[in-house]
Amino acid sequence: MKALFIFAHPDDETFGTGGTIAKLAKAGVEVHVITATTGQAGQTGEYGDITPEELGEKRKIEQAEAAGILGISKTSYLGLMDGQLINHSVEELAEKLLPFIKDENPDIVITFEKNGASNHPDHKQISLAATEAFRYWMKTASKHVRLYHIGVPQSYLKEYEKAGLTMKAFGTPQGTPDQDFTTIVDTTDTFEIKDKAARCHKSQASDWERFGKRMGIVDLKKEYFELIAENRIV
């Protein structure tokens, strides 16, 4: 079995689905990741004043270290610029993704929900593109294939709001209605692996610190997925 995760930036797969990835890898599932950018426009953290190109190379190293901990077999990059995915049409991005999907021939594909979980424009654009590419590919896939979107339960966002911990850098997140999730993965047994992998992303340490502050408010050892599409071939 093979699982393909499609995201916008290095760390997206670790922070969002690291526990699930570790569980899949431990179960013998081959896990591959496609990352649209190298996170060139992100925070620099302990690296200080470096160029976007230098940051992108640092983040690729961080992602490789995290991938080794999580059990990810392969990471590929689309080579696009962080913060600029909106300048590429959904169709263009889908065309870039489709050859990867065909070549990988995964059983399941995972990406962000349509609002990108945090409303980040890059997240939203890669979600739309991955979804379109999957819908095209599943028509010709000769096995049962499924597409899942990851998201944040609306009930969690309400608790963050009460605690003053809502991140609104890209507007107020909408979240996913709790009842829409079709799969909830308890990652208690792999959370230490996820935490170790997340700490590899030193440039984005403040994001993981924010995650830690939310741990006491909601159960962040659960990761939430919604089945979006499948071809139903058994």
N, C-alpha and C positions, 0 to 999 in steps of 0.2 A: 504494500500500500504506500502511496505517496501523497504528501500534503504540500500544497504550494501557497505561501503567504505573500501577498502583494501589498506593499505599503509605500509611503512617500519618502521617509527619512530613516537613516540608521537610528536605532533605538525604538522605533514604532513597534516592531515585532516583539521586542523584549518587554517593554513597559506594558503593552496591551495584551499580549498573548504568551508571554514567556513561560508561564506555568503550564499552559496547555501544550506548547511546543515540547517542553521537557517531558511531559507525560507521553506524548506521541513517540518521541525519540526512544524513550525507555521501553516502549511497547514494540519497538522494531519498525516503526513507520519512518520512511525516508522523508525528511523535511527539507524543502528548498525555500528560499526567500528571494523575491525580486524587490529591489529598492529603487525608486525612481530617481532620487538624487543622492548626493553624498552629504547632505545637510550643511552645505557651504555657508548658509546665511544664519545658522543657529547661534546659540550662545557659545562662547569660547571657554568658559569656566577657568580652570587653572592654567590654561595655555596663554591667557592674556591677549595681548595685541598681535594677532596674526592675520594673514590675509584669508579671504574666503577659500582660495585654493588650498592653502595650508591646512585650514580647518577641515576641509573635505577629506584630505588624506588622513588626518588624525582620526576622524570619525569612522573612516573605513577600517582603520586598525582597531578601534574600539569595538566596532561591530563584529570583526573577525574573532576577537577575544571572547565576546559574549556568545557568539555562535558556537564556538568550541565548547563552552560550558553548557549551553542548552541542548547541544546535540544536533545542530543544524548542519546538514551535509554540504550545502552549496548556497552561495549568495551571489546574485547577479545584479548589475546596475544598468539602468537605462541611460545614465550619463547626462541627466538633465539638471537644470539649475534650481536649487532650493528657493522657494518663494515665487517661482515663475511658472508653475505648472498650468496656471490659469491662462497663460499665453499660448498654450497648446490646446487645440480642440480635443474634445472627448474622442472623436473619431481618429485623430492622429495618434493619440496615446494608445487607444485600443489596437491600432495597427502595429504599434511598437511592441505591445504586450503579446499579441496573438501568436507570433512565432515561438516565443518562450513557452507559452502554454502548450502549444502543439508539440514542441520538443520534449517538454517535461512529462506530458501526458499524465497529469495528476488525477487522483481519485476525488480529492476535495480541494477547493480553492477558498481562501479566506482573505477578506479585505475589510476596510472600514465600512460602516453604514453610510448612507447617502449624505449625511451631514458631517461626516468626518469625525464624529464623536465630540470634537472640540470646536467645530466650525472652521478649522484651519482650511484655507482655500486649497492648499496642496492635498490635504486629506480627502476633501470632497471631490476634487478632480480625479484623483487616482481611483477612488471608489467607483465613480461613474464609468471610467475607462475600463477598469478591471471587470465590472459587471457587464458592460457591453461586449468585451472580448470573450468573456465566459459564455454568454448567451449565444454568440456566434459559434463558438467551438463546440458547445454541447450538442449542437444539431448533428454534428458529424462524429462525435465520440462514440466508440463502439462498446463502451462499458458504462456502468452507472456512475455518473459524476454529479457532484453537488457544490453549490456556492453558498458560503456563509458570510454574513456581515457581523462584525464585532461592534458592540455598542455599550453605552453606559445606561443603566436603568434610570428612568425618570425619578424613581423613589430615592435613588442615591443622590441625584442632583438636588432634591428637596432638602436632604440632610446636609449637603455641603452648603447650601444657601443659609440654612439656620446657623451653621457654624462659621459663616463668613469665609468659606474656603472655595467659593465658586470661581473658576478661572474664566475671565471674560475678555481675554486678549483679542478674540475674534467675534465678540458679541456673546450674548448669553446662550450657552449650549441648550439644545432642546431635549437631548436624550432620546431613548427608545422606550415606548410604553412597556412596562414590565411584562405584560401578558404576551407581547410579541416574540419574546425570546423562546426559541425551540430547544436550545441546548444550553445548559448551565454546567460548567466544568468546575468541580471542586479541586483546587490545586494545592490543598494543604500539604500533601506529601511531596510536592515539588517546589514549594514556595521558596525554600532556602536556595535552591538552584537559581530560581528567577532573581532573587535578591542579589546573589553573587554576580550573575550576568549583568544585571542593571547597574551595578557599581563599576562595571567596566566602562560605561558611558560617562567618563569623567567630565567631559565638556558639558553634559546635561545634568550634572549632579543636583542642581536646584529643582529640576522636575521630579527627580526621585525623592528628594526631601519633601516636596509637596505631597507626593504619594504617601509617604510615611505619616504625615500629619492626618491624612484621611483614614488611615488604618483603624483608628480607634472609634471611628464614626460609623463605618459600614464594613461589610465583609469583603475586603479586597482580595481574599484568597479564592474568590469565585470569579470566573471569567465568563462573559455572556455572549452568546452567538444566536443569530437568527438565520434559519434556512431560507434562502431567497429564491433559488432556482435549482432544478435537477431535471435530468432527462428521463428518469424512471426506468432506464434499461437495467435489467438485473443479469 
